[in-house]
Amino acid sequence: MTIIERNFFRLLRAGAFGKQEQIEPLSAWKWHRLYQLSLMHDVEQTVYKGIECCKDQFFVQVPEELQEKWAVTMTDADDGEENELLAADHLTNPLLNKRLQSILDEVDTNTETRRLLLLLLGMARFIMNAGIPVKRTCELAVYIREHGSKVDYERIGTWIKRLKLEPMVQLTGVLLTKIMEMDDDELPFVNLGSDKVTDRQFREILKLKNSHAEDWYFSQGKNIFVHTSNPSAMLWHMRRSARYMRYYPSEMLTNFFASFAHSLSHIEE
């Protein structure tokens, strides 16, 4: 990672966990690049909290005009809305969704355990539809740190197997350890080890955020033909589905067609 990326993740952890991280010196240009990186991954508020947490360090010298711009983002309200295809309370595979609904109907499960499962499913849904989620990884790490002691990890492990989530949870575990530097004992539901494939997926988050997830919508023009808002978006989704097939094969194919059907819903009657 470059010095900008290292500081980005350090400030992200500092803001998420409220603890000091050693920040390396950055030029004004690099501070602006770090700001752009935080915007791309929708974590500008968390990174700003990290700057506030580490502001007494000598090398935390954010340009004044950038501080003002960054402070404005703290006042912007997050409506919290998400695409219905990214919701964590359903799956597109009928058999897996039936199992999930059966799990959610269990009455002898505490709130923390149920919530962790939904967060893991939310990660899986986001990865399948939009790519590696820095923001969701951060939120999941904070939840585990704050509520992990109340989670029934034995039951979580059983649910993961029933929903065939093991490979996707493995990828999630890699992200939690590499981005948020979580310890193995904090993630008893993950069997961490050396995995070059998941390491390559981790490096993907350092690329620019892709807009194809929002662009894959069909609309009807003045003529009878239907077109997409971004002609390359469909190919992008097909490549993404193929890339992540090994992590959730039983859900990936039905998810692709569900996304396709959702895009068709944008056609005007």
Helices and strands as residue ranges (DSSP letters): H 3-17, H 28-40, H 44-53, H 64-75, G 84-86, H 94-104, H 111-129, H 134-147, G 148-150, H 153-162, H 166-179, G 184-186, H 196-204, H 212-215, E 218-220, E 226-228, H 233-243, G 245-247, H 249-264
